[in-house]
Every structure is written in structure tokens, then in C-alpha cells.
Amino acid sequence: MLLPMMLLDFLRHKVLKNKRNLPNRYILIVGLAGLLPDIDIPISYLFSGLVVHRGITHTAWVSLLFLLGFAILQFVKKHDMAKIFLMISIGTGSHVALDVLTAGSLQLFYPLSNAYFAVNLIPKLFPHIGVTFAYTVLDALLLFGWIATIILRRRVQDIF
Ligand SMILES: [Zn+2]
């Protein structure tokens, strides 16, 4: 959740220079959308008592579908709604990308293709620590770094 939010915040800061075009609520939408693919855990548990994880919600289609929605809404000039669709596309897309990068494998183009995609950076780089532990440490470090950059940024803005 944190990484896509930070990425967007960083991009917003670097590219847009002002926050008027992309208010904080969009950053929040990206963060929430970043959690969306894991909704398969509670839903499957609720309905079957079994946890089905990394299924259809972890394909590239979710993000692409919202990207398509963005294009259509942009075309019919519903720009505010289009932005929300774009944020959801970025959020869900980065979740799936991070899952592939960090640990485990995903069938990105299921049911069109059964191929599995995996990079498995965490087990490759840190074979002796658990994946869950690695995620926790990563999240904590990211949050700490993010807060630090916000404080630094404020300070710089105070000077100029
Ligand atoms: Zn996931």
C-alpha cells in the first residue's frame, strides 16, 4: 500500500511542482487501490472457509480494465472520474507488480495464458529471512523514509 502512494507523491512533487492538479485524496485512492487485489483473501474465506489467494484479482487485467475505463472517461471528458480510474489502475497495477518482484509467482494473464511470472527478489537477496518478516521491515523502512522526506521538504519550503 505504501509504496505506490509514495511513488505517486514523489512523482507529484517532482513533475507537477504543485499539488493543485493532484490533491492528496488521489494519493489515498492509489494506496487503497493498492490493497484491492488482496481482497480475495477475506472474500474467499467468507464464502468457502478456504483462503484462495493470488487468483483473478492478481492478474494484469484488473489494472488494464481501469486503464481502459480511464481512457474512455477521458474521451467523454469526465476528467475527475477518469483520474480516479487512473489512480485505481496505478494502485492495483503496482500491487501486482510488487508481488511478482518480491516473492511468489502470479498468473498475470490468466485465463488467456497459464504462464507464471515471478522475480522473487526477497528470497533471492535474503534467503535466510522469512518473506513476511521482510515485508514488515520493508514497510517500516519505507514509512520512516517517507516521513523523513516530508519533513525535509517542509523545511526546504520554509527556507525559500
Ligand atoms: Zn497480493
Residues whose N, C-alpha, C, O or C-beta is under 5 A from the ligand:
A	BS01	ZN	P37 D38 D99
